[in-house]
């Protein structure tokens, strides 16, 4: 199961610097967090999770395999992209293919790095990108909704669903609000809304790219972005692309010393990865044994058979039950055998909703 976060932003905001640091840092840490290049602008990175290391230590696992996220470096947008300006069509098409948007905003002043609009204003930058996405969605729905309404009036059931949910999205767009504020009323509306692939329906993470001195606490620019994110119910993180670039190639011990000197507890990229994971409403379950300890990704609310299916489709098709131990029980009692002896290993069926941190072993028959 692949989850893709698209990194977007205006030109010269530090977007590609962050992407390069993200992928190169992960490549340097291949022992714990594998990295691979899928395409020239796509990097797959491991999600940092200390629980996985702890499970591997207890089980004596020979190999550690974290769960993965893909980050896509999307070409810089310019005003007029919705009308095809610059790389507009390519830009919008690439966003349509990702699950979430990581929006990098310039929150630093530097006369040597020219801003496309000759000013530093992260809120205006965000609005420039958002406007282009909104205009693209608006153009799409202004064609689709009237056609659906016409068919709905003739009694077509599917068109009634389309007219209802996409009509709600169109009203939001006309008010200058993103389509992600749409609230489908049932599963059919949720399906239609997802199939519409609206650009402004994507969840958004704002990344405030600040100067090195502001990496720990942020600055006045980033404070405004956090206010914007809070008002939208979105998420924001502070990162210094300059610091992240310096970390590339450093030995882990040197890296920790450098971060401490900068007043940081961890690299900003680790926060981006985790925030992207949370943004997509994902959770992790684990499989643990002497050969490997592995983390797997599923959506919140997924049931045991679906979790089994992330490992192999045959396991979902022939699912019988899931032997499950809560992470705290596995660690607190010192492993699977002790947890089983203490009555903490549960036999869960097809309706079991997987919890974040579950350690699972699937029984199946095909």
C-alpha positions in Angstrom: 0.0 0.0 0.0 1.6 3.3 -1.1 0.9 6.6 0.5 2.2 9.7 -1.4 2.8 13.2 0.0 3.3 15.8 -2.7 5.8 18.6 -1.7 4.5 21.9 -3.3 5.4 25.6 -3.1 6.3 28.6 -5.1 9.8 28.6 -6.7 12.8 29.4 -4.4 11.0 28.6 -1.1 13.3 25.7 -0.2 11.0 22.9 -1.5 13.6 20.9 -3.5 16.3 21.5 -0.8 14.0 19.8 1.7 13.2 17.0 -0.6 16.8 16.3 -1.4 17.7 16.5 2.3 14.8 14.2 3.1 15.8 11.5 0.6 19.6 11.8 1.1 19.3 11.7 4.9 17.2 8.5 4.7 19.7 7.0 2.3 22.4 7.6 4.8 20.4 5.8 7.5 19.7 2.8 5.3 20.3 0.4 8.2 17.2 1.6 10.1 15.1 3.5 7.6 15.6 2.3 4.0 15.3 4.7 1.1 14.8 4.0 -2.5 14.3 6.2 -5.5 11.2 5.3 -7.4 11.4 8.1 -10.0 13.8 11.1 -10.2 11.4 13.2 -8.1 10.0 10.5 -5.8 11.7 9.4 -2.6 10.4 6.6 -0.3 11.4 7.0 3.3 10.9 5.1 6.5 8.7 6.5 9.2 10.7 6.9 12.4 9.1 4.8 15.2 11.1 3.9 18.3 8.5 1.2 19.1 9.8 -0.9 16.2 13.4 -0.8 17.6 12.1 -1.8 21.0 10.1 -4.8 19.6 13.1 -5.9 17.6 15.4 -5.8 20.7 13.0 -7.9 22.7 12.4 -10.5 19.9 16.0 -10.6 18.9 15.0 -9.8 15.3 17.8 -9.9 12.7 16.2 -7.3 10.5 14.2 -4.1 11.1 11.8 -2.9 8.4 9.9 0.4 9.1 6.7 1.4 7.4 7.1 3.7 4.4 5.9 7.0 3.0 6.6 8.4 -0.5 7.4 12.1 -1.0 7.0 13.6 -4.4 8.9 16.8 -5.3 6.3 18.6 -7.5 7.5 21.4 -9.9 7.2 24.9 -8.5 3.9 26.6 -9.2 3.4 30.0 -10.7 0.3 32.3 -10.8 -1.9 31.2 -13.6 -1.2 27.5 -13.3 -4.9 26.7 -13.4 -4.9 28.2 -17.0 -1.8 26.3 -18.0 0.8 28.9 -17.2 4.4 27.6 -16.5 4.2 23.9 -15.8 0.6 24.4 -14.7 -1.0 21.3 -16.2 1.8 19.1 -15.1 1.8 20.6 -11.6 -2.0 20.1 -11.2 -1.8 16.6 -12.6 0.9 15.6 -10.1 -1.1 17.0 -7.2 -4.1 15.0 -8.3 -2.0 11.8 -7.9 -0.9 12.3 -4.3 -2.8 11.6 -1.1 -1.8 14.7 0.8 -0.1 18.0 0.2 3.0 19.2 2.0 3.1 22.9 1.4 6.5 24.5 1.9 6.4 28.2 2.7 9.3 30.6 2.8 9.6 32.1 6.3 13.0 33.6 6.1 14.6 36.7 4.6 17.7 36.4 2.4 18.6 39.0 -0.2 20.6 36.4 -2.1 17.6 34.2 -2.8 15.0 36.0 -4.9 11.4 35.5 -4.3 9.2 35.2 -7.4 7.1 38.2 -6.2 10.0 40.1 -4.6 8.6 39.8 -1.1 8.5 37.5 1.9 4.9 36.8 2.8 4.2 33.1 3.6 0.4 33.7 3.9 0.3 35.4 0.4 2.4 32.5 -1.0 0.0 30.0 0.5 -3.0 31.8 -1.0 -1.4 31.9 -4.4 -1.1 28.1 -4.5 -4.5 27.6 -2.9 -6.2 30.0 -5.4 -4.8 28.0 -8.4 -6.0 24.7 -6.9 -9.4 26.2 -6.1 -9.8 27.7 -9.6 -9.0 24.3 -11.2 -11.6 22.6 -9.0 -14.1 25.3 -9.6 -13.7 24.9 -13.4 -14.2 21.2 -13.1 -17.3 21.2 -10.9 -19.0 24.1 -12.8 -19.2 21.7 -15.7 -20.0 18.5 -13.8 -22.6 19.6 -11.3 -25.2 21.1 -13.7 -24.9 18.0 -15.8 -25.5 15.8 -12.7 -28.4 18.0 -11.6 -30.1 17.6 -15.0 -29.8 13.8 -14.9 -30.9 13.8 -11.2 -34.1 15.7 -12.2 -34.8 12.8 -14.6 -34.6 10.3 -11.7 -31.1 9.0 -12.1 -30.1 7.8 -8.6 -26.3 8.0 -9.1 -26.6 11.6 -10.4 -28.6 12.5 -7.4 -25.7 11.5 -5.2 -23.2 13.4 -7.4 -25.4 16.5 -7.5 -25.7 16.5 -3.7 -22.1 16.0 -2.6 -20.4 17.8 -5.5 -22.9 20.6 -5.3 -21.9 21.1 -1.7 -18.3 21.2 -2.7 -19.0 23.7 -5.5 -20.8 26.0 -3.0 -17.7 26.0 -0.8 -15.4 26.7 -3.7 -17.5 29.6 -4.8 -17.1 31.0 -1.3 -13.3 30.7 -1.6 -13.2 27.7 0.7 -11.4 24.3 0.0 -13.4 21.3 -1.0 -12.0 19.3 1.9 -14.6 21.1 4.1 -17.3 19.1 2.3 -19.2 16.7 4.6 -20.5 13.6 2.8 -23.6 12.3 4.5 -23.2 8.6 3.8 -20.9 6.0 2.1 -22.2 6.7 -1.4 -21.5 10.4 -1.1 -18.1 9.6 0.4 -17.3 7.4 -2.6 -18.4 10.0 -5.1 -16.4 12.7 -3.4 -13.3 10.6 -3.3 -13.7 9.7 -7.0 -13.9 13.4 -8.0 -10.2 13.7 -7.1 -10.6 17.4 -6.2 -7.3 19.2 -5.6 -8.5 21.2 -2.6 -9.9 18.0 -1.0 -6.3 16.9 -0.2 -5.3 17.3 3.4 -2.6 19.9 3.9 0.6 20.2 6.0 2.2 23.6 6.1 6.0 23.5 6.4 7.6 26.7 7.6 11.1 27.0 6.2 12.9 29.3 8.6 16.5 30.5 9.0 18.9 28.5 11.1 18.6 30.7 14.2 14.8 30.2 14.2 14.8 26.5 13.8 13.9 25.7 17.4 11.2 28.3 18.2 10.2 29.7 14.8 9.8 33.4 13.9 7.1 36.0 13.2 6.5 34.6 9.7 6.0 31.0 11.0 3.8 32.3 13.8 1.4 33.6 11.1 1.4 30.3 9.3 0.6 28.5 12.6 -2.4 30.8 13.1 -3.6 30.1 9.6 -3.2 26.3 10.1 -5.1 26.5 13.4 -8.0 28.5 11.8 -8.3 25.8 9.1 -7.9 22.8 11.3 -4.7 22.0 9.5 -1.2 21.2 10.8 2.1 23.1 10.6 5.7 22.3 11.4 8.9 24.4 11.6 12.0 23.3 9.6 15.2 24.9 8.5 16.1 23.5 5.1 19.6 24.9 5.6 20.1 22.8 8.7 18.6 19.7 7.1 21.0 20.1 4.2 24.0 20.3 6.6 22.9 17.1 8.3 23.2 15.1 5.1 26.2 12.9 5.2 26.9 13.4 8.9 27.6 10.4 11.2 24.8 9.9 13.7 26.8 10.9 16.7 27.9 14.1 15.0 24.4 14.8 13.9 23.1 14.6 17.4 25.8 17.0 18.7 25.0 19.4 15.9 21.3 19.3 16.6 21.9 19.9 20.3 24.0 22.9 19.6 21.1 24.3 17.5 18.7 23.7 20.4 16.9 20.9 18.6 15.9 17.4 19.8 15.6 15.8 16.4 15.9 16.7 12.7 13.0 18.6 11.3 12.5 16.0 8.6 11.5 13.5 11.2 8.7 15.8 12.2 7.6 16.2 8.6 7.5 12.4 8.1 5.5 11.8 11.2 3.2 14.8 10.5 2.6 13.4 7.0 1.7 10.1 8.5 -0.8 11.6 10.9 -2.2 13.9 8.2 -3.2 10.8 6.2 -4.9 9.3 9.3 -2.7 6.3 9.3 -1.8 3.9 12.0 0.9 1.2 12.4 0.7 -2.4 13.4 3.7 -4.7 13.8 4.8 -8.3 12.9 7.7 -9.5 15.0 9.9 -12.6 14.9 13.5 -13.7 14.9 14.0 -13.0 11.2 12.5 -9.5 11.2 10.5 -6.9 13.1 8.3 -5.0 10.6 5.9 -2.1 10.7 2.9 -2.0 8.5 0.6 0.9 7.5 -3.2 1.0 7.5 -5.9 3.6 7.7 -7.5 4.3 11.1 -10.6 2.1 11.5 -9.3 -0.8 9.3 -10.3 -4.2 10.4 -8.1 -7.3 10.9 -8.6 -8.8 7.4 -7.6 -5.5 5.7 -4.5 -5.4 7.9 -3.7 -9.0 6.8 -4.2 -7.9 3.2 -1.4 -5.3 3.5 1.0 -8.2 3.9 -0.5 -10.4 1.2 -3.8 -10.5 -0.6 -4.1 -14.3 0.1 -4.0 -13.6 3.8 -7.0 -11.3 3.5 -8.9 -13.7 1.2 -8.3 -16.7 3.5 -8.4 -14.8 6.8 -9.3 -17.0 9.8 -8.2 -14.9 12.9 -5.5 -12.6 14.2 -3.4 -13.4 17.2 -3.0 -10.0 18.8 -0.9 -8.5 21.6 -1.1 -4.8 22.5 2.3 -3.1 22.2 2.4 -2.1 25.9 1.7 -5.7 26.9 4.4 -7.1 24.6 7.0 -4.7 25.9 5.9 -4.7 29.5 5.9 -8.5 29.8 9.0 -9.0 27.7 7.8 -10.7 24.6 5.2 -13.0 23.0 5.6 -16.0 25.2 5.3 -14.1 28.4 2.3 -12.1 27.1 0.6 -15.4 26.1 1.3 -16.9 29.5 -0.2 -13.8 31.1 -3.4 -14.1 29.0 -2.6 -11.0 27.0 -2.6 -12.7 23.6 -6.1 -12.3 22.1 -7.8 -14.2 19.3 -9.5 -11.6 17.1 -11.9 -12.2 14.3 -13.0 -10.4 11.1 -14.7 -7.5 12.8 -11.8 -6.5 15.0 -10.7 -2.9 14.4 -6.9 -2.8 14.6 -5.4 -0.4 17.1 -2.2 1.5 16.6 0.7 -0.5 18.0 -0.9 -3.9 17.8 1.5 -6.8 17.4 -0.2 -9.3 15.1 0.1 -12.8 13.7 -2.5 -13.8 11.1 -3.9 -17.3 10.7 -5.3 -17.9 7.2 -6.2 -20.7 4.7 -6.3 -20.5 0.9 
